[in-house]
């Protein structure tokens, strides 16, 4: 202060007091735990955040804050290094009494002459960060499993398509023995059950084919209530608490039914496993307007539910609840506590996949002895409901009336599927040009002197894929009708199939259905060109 005018000294003194108060306030209200240590590592002053983390009395050694002797030794080493190097030091440790992981930082506080008389200790709680890292790891694991499930499902669907087509072909033959036809029907039923299992895998991987449309939620639940009651059995009572007026969502009606069925069966099995002879499963609907994102509260559901307007569907049961050690794993595919009773572990993972692929979100609340509640948030649909379709008379399938003179380009790299489809279309009166890949299909089409009326192609093939093939074919034949098939869902193929103006059919399909769909695209009576 030497050399300064008295009024200048007074002004600096007046400024120093509020600055010291502000500094003290920052110290006290800092988010991290902070303490001032002397040169030997004893606490001189600690803020509120540090006191909330660990006991830290003034005068005690900071080494006592840590859980084990190894951490105390690391603290002593960091203290010496900070004093000698006059540089910041850090390490990770676990706090005594709470087993909470923290990042420990020691910052030397040097005087004007360079001497270090005190150090600043900062403890940063790492439990939240590690929790977020674990959630990210879980989400990545689930994504990887979903991608793997999608790949397996694609290959399995190709096999099921061949099995189903062969069995269907046998059942349609004349002259086969009743035993042979019955065996073929059993094979066909087994293939359909396999296809159902694959659909669950695709649902978990969010790669199934959906056909969303506006659905009135209350009407959907009421329409399914009879089936739900039968699934639950006599010992479990179904209750509906549906808010009126009912709201509308845009979803695949069949997949919405699948969600409700899976949740009902899950509740029934939980109560049966606990040995309960009676119980209640309640389905509730209401509306929910979220003004800010809401956490789902589950490790495998790391995404918060965004702000927005939702239709909320809740499935509640009065069962034994979910054990804390089981709760984090309930949405994992193939995880089940009923392995010995036939549980597949795909019920809840399927629910999660359908909900997320439908643009919705899922939350779960449960505690031992308090039952479980699954809450499904589906975005509200404020558009108009589609008009009811008039009842139409049943007409013979186009497959039953041969479409003479029509030429089909059939492309599939799976030889059994291709041969069986070729046989079915030829039997229905089609002229079939078969090819095993896009390049050979393009060559056959270019060498074909007559008109090409329809192309049916697998999407995923070695070399040129089905979408690229169709674009090449339409260069010479604008507007060529097309059906694309795949073991993957349309959303997972990476193509804008809607922009291509095609019909998409997921494998495995029934040959009769495929032939019938082709007949709908191509007129039964060929349109003859007008001669000039």
C-alpha positions as CSV (number, residue, x, y, z in Angstrom):
1,X,0.0,0.0,0.0
2,X,3.1,2.3,0.2
3,X,2.9,5.3,-2.1
4,X,-0.9,5.2,-2.5
5,X,-3.0,8.1,-1.5
6,X,-5.1,7.6,1.6
7,X,-8.4,7.8,-0.3
8,X,-7.1,5.1,-2.7
9,X,-6.2,2.9,0.3
10,X,-9.7,3.4,1.7
11,X,-11.3,2.5,-1.7
12,X,-9.3,-0.7,-2.0
13,X,-10.3,-1.7,1.6
14,X,-13.9,-1.1,0.8
15,X,-13.6,-3.4,-2.3
16,X,-11.7,-6.1,-0.5
17,X,-14.5,-6.9,1.9
18,X,-17.2,-7.9,-0.6
19,X,-14.6,-9.7,-2.8
20,X,-13.7,-11.8,0.2
21,X,-17.3,-12.5,0.9
22,X,-17.9,-13.5,-2.7
23,X,-14.9,-15.8,-2.7
24,X,-16.2,-17.4,0.5
25,X,-19.6,-17.9,-1.1
26,X,-18.2,-19.5,-4.1
27,X,-16.1,-21.8,-1.9
28,X,-19.1,-22.8,0.2
29,X,-21.5,-23.4,-2.6
30,X,-19.2,-25.1,-5.1
31,X,-20.6,-28.3,-6.6
32,X,-17.5,-30.3,-5.9
33,X,-16.2,-31.1,-2.4
34,X,-13.4,-28.7,-1.5
35,X,-11.1,-28.3,1.4
36,X,-8.0,-26.2,2.3
37,X,-5.2,-28.3,3.7
38,X,-2.0,-27.3,5.5
39,X,1.4,-28.6,4.4
40,X,1.1,-31.8,6.3
41,X,-2.3,-32.6,4.8
42,X,-4.6,-31.6,7.7
43,X,-8.0,-29.9,7.1
44,X,-8.0,-26.2,7.7
45,X,-11.4,-25.5,6.1
46,X,-14.0,-27.6,4.2
47,X,-17.1,-26.6,2.3
48,X,-20.6,-28.0,2.4
49,X,-20.3,-30.3,-0.6
50,X,-17.3,-32.1,1.0
51,X,-19.0,-32.5,4.3
52,X,-21.9,-34.1,2.4
53,X,-19.5,-36.6,0.8
54,X,-17.3,-37.6,3.8
55,X,-16.6,-36.7,7.4
56,X,-14.0,-33.9,7.4
57,X,-13.3,-32.3,10.7
58,X,-10.9,-29.3,11.0
59,X,-7.5,-30.5,12.1
60,X,-7.8,-34.1,11.1
61,X,-5.6,-35.6,8.4
62,X,-7.3,-35.8,5.0
63,X,-5.9,-39.3,4.6
64,X,-8.6,-40.5,6.9
65,X,-11.2,-39.6,4.3
66,X,-10.3,-42.7,2.2
67,X,-11.5,-46.3,2.5
68,X,-8.3,-48.2,2.6
69,X,-4.6,-47.9,3.4
70,X,-3.6,-48.0,-0.2
71,X,-5.7,-44.9,-1.0
72,X,-4.2,-43.1,2.1
73,X,-0.7,-44.0,0.8
74,X,-1.6,-42.6,-2.7
75,X,-2.8,-39.4,-1.0
76,X,0.5,-39.0,1.0
77,X,2.5,-39.5,-2.2
78,X,0.4,-37.0,-4.1
79,X,0.8,-34.5,-1.2
80,X,4.6,-34.8,-1.4
81,X,4.7,-34.5,-5.1
82,X,2.5,-31.4,-5.1
83,X,4.8,-29.7,-2.5
84,X,8.0,-30.6,-4.3
85,X,6.8,-30.0,-7.9
86,X,4.5,-27.2,-7.0
87,X,2.1,-28.7,-9.6
88,X,-1.4,-30.2,-9.5
89,X,-1.6,-34.0,-8.6
90,X,-4.6,-36.4,-8.9
91,X,-5.7,-39.9,-8.4
92,X,-9.0,-41.9,-7.9
93,X,-10.0,-43.4,-4.6
94,X,-13.0,-44.6,-2.6
95,X,-14.3,-42.6,0.3
96,X,-14.5,-44.1,3.8
97,X,-18.0,-45.0,5.0
98,X,-19.8,-44.6,1.7
99,X,-17.8,-46.7,-0.8
100,X,-18.3,-43.8,-3.2
101,X,-15.7,-43.4,-6.0
102,X,-14.2,-39.9,-6.3
103,X,-11.5,-38.2,-8.3
104,X,-9.0,-36.6,-5.9
105,X,-7.2,-33.4,-7.0
106,X,-4.5,-31.6,-5.0
107,X,-3.6,-28.1,-6.1
108,X,-0.7,-26.3,-4.4
109,X,-1.4,-22.7,-3.3
110,X,1.8,-20.7,-3.6
111,X,2.6,-17.4,-1.8
112,X,4.1,-14.4,-3.6
113,X,7.6,-15.7,-2.8
114,X,6.8,-19.1,-4.3
115,X,6.5,-21.0,-1.0
116,X,3.6,-23.4,-0.7
117,X,1.9,-23.0,2.6
118,X,-1.4,-24.6,1.8
119,X,-3.1,-26.9,-0.7
120,X,-6.6,-27.1,-2.2
121,X,-8.2,-30.5,-2.1
122,X,-11.0,-31.2,-4.6
123,X,-13.2,-34.4,-4.5
124,X,-15.3,-35.0,-7.5
125,X,-18.0,-37.6,-7.1
126,X,-17.7,-40.2,-9.9
127,X,-20.7,-42.4,-9.1
128,X,-23.0,-40.4,-11.4
129,X,-20.4,-40.5,-14.2
130,X,-19.8,-44.2,-13.8
131,X,-23.6,-44.8,-13.7
132,X,-23.9,-42.9,-17.0
133,X,-21.0,-44.9,-18.4
134,X,-22.6,-48.1,-17.4
135,X,-25.9,-47.1,-19.0
136,X,-24.0,-46.3,-22.2
137,X,-22.3,-49.6,-22.1
138,X,-25.6,-51.4,-21.5
139,X,-27.2,-49.5,-24.4
140,X,-24.4,-50.4,-26.7
141,X,-24.6,-54.0,-25.7
142,X,-28.3,-54.1,-26.4
143,X,-27.8,-52.4,-29.7
144,X,-25.1,-55.0,-30.6
145,X,-27.4,-57.8,-29.6
146,X,-30.2,-56.3,-31.6
147,X,-28.0,-56.1,-34.7
148,X,-26.9,-59.7,-34.2
149,X,-30.6,-60.8,-33.8
150,X,-31.5,-59.0,-37.0
151,X,-28.8,-60.7,-38.9
152,X,-29.7,-64.1,-37.5
153,X,-33.4,-63.5,-38.2
154,X,-32.6,-62.6,-41.9
155,X,-30.8,-65.9,-42.5
156,X,-33.3,-67.9,-40.6
157,X,-36.2,-66.3,-42.5
158,X,-34.6,-67.4,-45.7
159,X,-34.5,-71.0,-44.4
160,X,-38.1,-70.7,-43.1
161,X,-39.2,-69.4,-46.5
162,X,-37.9,-72.5,-48.2
163,X,-39.3,-74.9,-45.5
164,X,-42.7,-73.2,-45.6
165,X,-42.8,-73.1,-49.4
166,X,-41.9,-76.8,-49.7
167,X,-44.4,-77.9,-47.1
168,X,-47.1,-75.8,-48.7
169,X,-46.3,-77.3,-52.1
170,X,-46.8,-80.8,-50.7
171,X,-50.1,-80.0,-49.1
172,X,-51.4,-78.7,-52.5
173,X,-50.4,-81.8,-54.5
174,X,-53.0,-84.3,-55.5
175,X,-52.4,-88.0,-55.1
176,X,-50.3,-87.6,-51.9
177,X,-51.2,-90.0,-49.0
178,X,-53.1,-88.5,-46.1
179,X,-50.1,-89.2,-43.8
180,X,-47.8,-87.3,-46.1
181,X,-50.1,-84.3,-46.3
182,X,-50.6,-84.3,-42.5
183,X,-46.8,-84.4,-42.0
184,X,-46.4,-81.5,-44.4
185,X,-49.0,-79.5,-42.4
186,X,-47.1,-80.2,-39.2
187,X,-43.9,-78.9,-40.9
188,X,-45.8,-75.8,-42.0
189,X,-47.1,-75.2,-38.5
190,X,-43.6,-75.6,-37.1
191,X,-42.2,-73.2,-39.6
192,X,-44.9,-70.7,-38.7
193,X,-44.0,-71.0,-35.0
194,X,-40.4,-70.4,-36.0
195,X,-41.4,-67.3,-37.9
196,X,-43.2,-66.0,-34.8
197,X,-40.0,-66.5,-32.8
198,X,-38.0,-64.6,-35.5
199,X,-40.6,-61.8,-35.4
200,X,-39.9,-61.4,-31.6
201,X,-36.2,-61.2,-32.4
202,X,-36.8,-58.6,-35.0
203,X,-39.1,-56.7,-32.6
204,X,-36.3,-56.6,-30.0
205,X,-33.8,-55.4,-32.7
206,X,-36.4,-52.9,-33.9
207,X,-36.1,-54.3,-37.4
208,X,-39.5,-55.8,-37.9
209,X,-42.0,-54.7,-40.6
210,X,-44.6,-52.5,-39.2
211,X,-47.8,-51.3,-40.8
212,X,-48.8,-48.3,-38.6
213,X,-52.2,-46.6,-38.9
214,X,-54.3,-44.5,-36.5
215,X,-55.6,-46.7,-33.7
216,X,-58.1,-45.7,-30.9
217,X,-56.3,-47.2,-27.8
218,X,-59.3,-47.8,-25.6
219,X,-61.1,-49.6,-28.4
220,X,-58.1,-51.8,-29.1
221,X,-57.8,-52.8,-25.4
222,X,-61.5,-53.5,-25.1
223,X,-61.4,-55.6,-28.3
224,X,-58.6,-57.6,-26.9
225,X,-60.0,-58.0,-23.3
226,X,-61.7,-61.3,-24.0
227,X,-58.4,-62.9,-25.2
228,X,-56.5,-61.3,-22.2
229,X,-59.0,-62.7,-19.8
230,X,-58.6,-66.2,-21.2
231,X,-54.8,-65.9,-21.1
232,X,-54.9,-64.8,-17.4
233,X,-57.1,-67.7,-16.4
234,X,-59.7,-68.0,-13.8
235,X,-57.5,-67.2,-10.8
236,X,-56.4,-63.7,-12.2
237,X,-59.0,-61.0,-12.7
238,X,-58.6,-58.5,-15.5
239,X,-59.6,-54.9,-14.7
240,X,-59.8,-52.0,-17.2
241,X,-59.6,-48.3,-16.1
242,X,-59.7,-46.5,-19.4
243,X,-59.9,-42.7,-19.5
244,X,-62.6,-41.2,-21.7
245,X,-62.6,-39.9,-24.3
246,X,-60.2,-42.3,-25.7
247,X,-57.0,-41.0,-27.4
248,X,-55.5,-42.1,-30.8
249,X,-52.0,-43.2,-31.6
250,X,-50.4,-44.2,-34.8
251,X,-49.2,-47.8,-34.5
252,X,-49.4,-51.2,-36.0
253,X,-52.6,-52.7,-34.5
254,X,-51.2,-56.2,-34.4
255,X,-48.1,-55.1,-32.6
256,X,-50.1,-53.1,-30.1
257,X,-52.0,-56.3,-29.4
258,X,-48.7,-58.1,-29.0
259,X,-47.6,-55.5,-26.4
260,X,-50.7,-56.0,-24.3
261,X,-50.6,-59.8,-24.5
262,X,-47.0,-59.9,-23.5
263,X,-47.5,-57.7,-20.5
264,X,-50.5,-59.7,-19.4
265,X,-48.7,-63.0,-19.7
266,X,-45.7,-61.5,-17.9
267,X,-47.9,-60.4,-15.0
268,X,-49.7,-63.8,-14.9
269,X,-46.4,-65.7,-14.8
270,X,-45.0,-63.5,-12.1
271,X,-47.9,-64.1,-9.8
272,X,-47.9,-67.9,-10.6
273,X,-44.2,-68.1,-9.8
274,X,-44.8,-66.5,-6.4
275,X,-47.5,-69.2,-5.7
276,X,-50.3,-66.7,-5.6
277,X,-53.7,-68.3,-6.2
278,X,-55.5,-65.1,-7.1
279,X,-54.6,-61.6,-8.3
280,X,-55.5,-58.7,-10.4
281,X,-54.0,-57.3,-13.6
282,X,-55.1,-53.8,-14.4
283,X,-54.8,-52.0,-17.7
284,X,-55.1,-48.2,-17.5
285,X,-55.1,-45.5,-20.1
286,X,-54.7,-41.7,-19.7
287,X,-53.1,-38.8,-21.4
288,X,-49.8,-37.4,-20.4
289,X,-48.3,-34.0,-21.3
290,X,-44.6,-33.8,-20.4
291,X,-43.3,-30.2,-20.2
292,X,-39.7,-31.5,-19.7
293,X,-37.9,-34.8,-20.3
294,X,-38.5,-37.5,-17.7
295,X,-36.1,-40.3,-16.8
296,X,-37.3,-43.8,-17.2
297,X,-35.6,-45.0,-14.1
298,X,-34.2,-48.2,-15.6
299,X,-30.6,-49.0,-16.6
300,X,-31.5,-50.5,-19.9
301,X,-33.7,-47.5,-20.8
302,X,-31.1,-44.7,-20.7
303,X,-33.0,-42.4,-23.0
304,X,-35.2,-39.9,-21.1
305,X,-38.8,-39.6,-22.3
306,X,-38.9,-36.3,-24.3
307,X,-41.3,-33.5,-23.6
308,X,-44.5,-33.9,-25.6
309,X,-48.1,-35.1,-25.7
310,X,-48.5,-38.9,-25.1
311,X,-51.1,-41.5,-24.7
312,X,-50.1,-43.4,-21.5
313,X,-50.9,-47.1,-21.3
314,X,-50.1,-48.8,-17.9
315,X,-50.2,-52.4,-17.0
316,X,-50.2,-53.0,-13.3
317,X,-50.2,-56.3,-11.3
318,X,-50.5,-57.1,-7.6
319,X,-47.8,-59.7,-7.7
320,X,-44.7,-60.1,-5.7
321,X,-42.8,-57.3,-7.5
322,X,-39.4,-57.6,-9.2
323,X,-36.3,-58.2,-7.1
324,X,-33.7,-55.4,-7.2
325,X,-31.0,-57.7,-8.7
326,X,-33.4,-58.9,-11.4
327,X,-34.9,-55.5,-12.4
328,X,-31.9,-54.2,-14.4
329,X,-32.0,-57.3,-16.6
330,X,-35.7,-57.7,-17.4
331,X,-35.5,-56.3,-20.9
332,X,-32.5,-58.4,-21.9
333,X,-33.3,-60.9,-24.6
334,X,-33.4,-64.5,-23.4
335,X,-33.2,-63.4,-19.8
336,X,-35.8,-65.3,-17.8
337,X,-36.4,-66.4,-14.2
338,X,-38.7,-69.2,-15.6
339,X,-36.2,-71.2,-17.6
340,X,-37.5,-74.5,-16.1
341,X,-41.1,-73.6,-16.8
342,X,-40.6,-72.8,-20.5
343,X,-39.9,-69.1,-20.4
344,X,-38.0,-67.8,-23.5
345,X,-37.0,-64.4,-22.1
346,X,-38.3,-62.6,-25.2
347,X,-41.6,-61.3,-23.8
348,X,-40.5,-58.0,-22.3
349,X,-37.6,-57.5,-24.8
350,X,-40.2,-57.8,-27.6
351,X,-42.4,-55.1,-25.8
352,X,-39.4,-52.8,-25.6
353,X,-38.5,-53.3,-29.3
354,X,-42.1,-52.7,-30.5
355,X,-42.6,-49.6,-28.3
356,X,-39.3,-48.0,-29.4
357,X,-39.8,-48.8,-33.1
358,X,-43.3,-47.3,-32.8
359,X,-41.7,-44.0,-31.6
360,X,-42.7,-44.6,-28.0
361,X,-41.0,-44.9,-24.6
362,X,-41.2,-47.3,-21.7
363,X,-40.8,-47.0,-18.0
364,X,-41.1,-49.5,-15.2
365,X,-41.7,-49.2,-11.4
366,X,-41.5,-52.1,-9.1
367,X,-40.5,-53.1,-5.6
368,X,-40.5,-56.4,-3.8
369,X,-44.0,-57.1,-2.4
370,X,-45.5,-54.1,-4.2
371,X,-46.2,-55.5,-7.7
372,X,-45.0,-54.0,-10.9
373,X,-46.2,-51.3,-13.2
374,X,-45.1,-50.9,-16.9
375,X,-45.9,-47.5,-18.4
376,X,-45.9,-47.1,-22.2
377,X,-45.8,-43.6,-23.7
378,X,-47.0,-43.5,-27.3
379,X,-47.1,-40.1,-29.2
380,X,-50.6,-38.8,-29.6
381,X,-52.1,-38.8,-33.0
382,X,-54.3,-35.8,-33.7
383,X,-55.2,-36.6,-37.3
384,X,-58.4,-38.0,-38.5
385,X,-59.3,-41.7,-38.0
386,X,-59.5,-43.6,-41.3
387,X,-63.1,-44.2,-42.6
388,X,-64.4,-47.7,-42.1
389,X,-63.9,-49.9,-45.1
390,X,-67.1,-51.3,-46.7
391,X,-67.6,-55.1,-46.4
392,X,-66.5,-56.7,-49.6
393,X,-67.7,-60.0,-51.0
394,X,-65.3,-62.8,-50.9
395,X,-63.9,-63.4,-54.5
396,X,-61.6,-66.2,-55.7
397,X,-57.9,-65.5,-55.1
398,X,-56.1,-64.4,-58.3
399,X,-53.9,-67.4,-57.7
400,X,-56.9,-69.6,-58.4
401,X,-57.4,-68.1,-61.8
402,X,-54.3,-68.5,-64.0
403,X,-53.1,-65.2,-65.4
404,X,-52.2,-66.2,-68.9
405,X,-49.6,-64.4,-70.9
406,X,-48.0,-62.5,-68.0
407,X,-44.2,-62.6,-67.8
408,X,-42.5,-62.5,-64.4
409,X,-38.9,-61.9,-63.6
410,X,-38.2,-63.8,-60.3
411,X,-34.9,-63.1,-58.6
412,X,-33.7,-64.8,-55.4
413,X,-30.2,-66.0,-54.4
414,X,-31.7,-68.8,-52.2
415,X,-32.1,-71.6,-54.8
416,X,-34.8,-73.6,-52.9
417,X,-37.0,-70.5,-52.4
418,X,-36.5,-69.6,-56.1
419,X,-37.4,-73.0,-57.4
420,X,-40.5,-73.4,-55.3
421,X,-41.8,-69.9,-56.1
422,X,-41.1,-70.5,-59.8
423,X,-43.1,-73.7,-59.7
424,X,-46.0,-72.0,-57.9
425,X,-46.2,-69.1,-60.4
426,X,-45.9,-71.4,-63.4
427,X,-48.8,-73.5,-62.0
428,X,-50.8,-70.2,-61.7
429,X,-50.2,-69.5,-65.4
430,X,-47.3,-67.1,-65.3
431,X,-44.3,-67.2,-67.6
432,X,-41.4,-67.1,-65.3
433,X,-37.8,-65.9,-65.9
434,X,-35.8,-67.0,-62.9
435,X,-32.4,-65.6,-61.9
436,X,-30.1,-66.1,-58.9
437,X,-28.7,-62.5,-58.6
438,X,-29.2,-59.0,-59.9
439,X,-26.6,-59.1,-62.7
440,X,-28.0,-62.3,-64.2
441,X,-31.6,-61.0,-63.8
442,X,-30.6,-57.8,-65.7
443,X,-29.0,-59.9,-68.5
444,X,-32.2,-62.0,-68.8
445,X,-34.4,-59.0,-68.9
446,X,-32.3,-57.3,-71.6
447,X,-32.3,-60.5,-73.7
448,X,-36.0,-60.9,-73.4
449,X,-37.8,-59.9,-76.6
450,X,-41.3,-59.8,-75.1
451,X,-42.8,-57.5,-72.4
452,X,-41.9,-57.8,-68.8
453,X,-45.0,-57.4,-66.6
454,X,-43.7,-57.8,-63.0
455,X,-40.5,-58.3,-61.1
456,X,-40.2,-60.0,-57.8
457,X,-36.8,-59.8,-56.2
458,X,-35.0,-60.4,-52.9
459,X,-33.5,-57.1,-51.6
460,X,-30.3,-58.5,-50.1
461,X,-28.2,-60.4,-52.6
462,X,-24.5,-60.7,-53.5
463,X,-23.5,-58.0,-55.9
464,X,-26.4,-55.8,-57.2
465,X,-29.2,-55.7,-54.6
466,X,-32.9,-55.7,-55.4
467,X,-33.5,-52.0,-55.2
468,X,-30.6,-51.2,-57.6
469,X,-31.8,-53.9,-60.0
470,X,-35.3,-52.4,-60.1
471,X,-33.9,-48.9,-60.8
472,X,-31.9,-50.4,-63.7
473,X,-35.0,-52.3,-65.1
474,X,-37.1,-49.2,-64.9
475,X,-34.7,-47.2,-67.0
476,X,-36.1,-49.2,-70.0
477,X,-39.5,-50.0,-68.5
478,X,-40.8,-46.9,-66.6
479,X,-43.4,-47.9,-64.0
480,X,-42.6,-51.6,-64.0
481,X,-44.6,-53.2,-61.1
482,X,-42.4,-54.8,-58.5
483,X,-42.5,-56.8,-55.3
484,X,-39.4,-56.7,-53.1
485,X,-39.0,-59.4,-50.4
486,X,-36.5,-59.8,-47.6
487,X,-35.8,-61.4,-44.3
488,X,-35.0,-58.0,-43.0
489,X,-37.7,-55.4,-42.2
490,X,-38.1,-52.6,-44.7
491,X,-36.9,-50.0,-42.2
492,X,-33.6,-51.9,-41.7
493,X,-32.7,-52.1,-45.4
494,X,-31.4,-48.6,-45.8
495,X,-33.5,-48.0,-48.9
496,X,-36.4,-45.6,-49.5
497,X,-38.7,-48.3,-50.6
498,X,-41.7,-46.1,-50.5
499,X,-40.0,-43.8,-53.0
500,X,-39.5,-46.8,-55.4
501,X,-43.3,-47.4,-55.4
502,X,-43.0,-51.1,-54.7
503,X,-44.8,-53.7,-52.6
504,X,-42.7,-55.0,-49.7
505,X,-43.3,-58.5,-48.3
506,X,-41.3,-59.9,-45.4
507,X,-40.0,-63.4,-45.4
508,X,-41.1,-66.0,-44.7
509,X,-44.2,-65.6,-46.9
510,X,-46.8,-68.1,-48.1
511,X,-46.6,-68.9,-51.8
512,X,-50.3,-68.6,-52.2
513,X,-50.1,-65.1,-50.6
514,X,-47.3,-64.1,-52.9
515,X,-49.0,-65.3,-56.0
516,X,-52.2,-63.6,-55.0
517,X,-50.4,-60.3,-54.3
518,X,-48.8,-60.5,-57.8
519,X,-52.2,-61.1,-59.3
520,X,-53.5,-57.9,-57.6
521,X,-50.6,-55.9,-59.2
522,X,-51.0,-57.2,-62.7
523,X,-54.5,-57.2,-64.4
524,X,-56.0,-60.6,-65.0
525,X,-56.7,-59.6,-68.6
526,X,-53.5,-58.4,-70.4
527,X,-53.7,-55.0,-71.9
528,X,-52.9,-55.3,-75.6
529,X,-50.9,-52.6,-77.2
530,X,-52.8,-50.5,-79.7
531,X,-51.4,-51.1,-83.2
532,X,-50.5,-48.1,-85.3
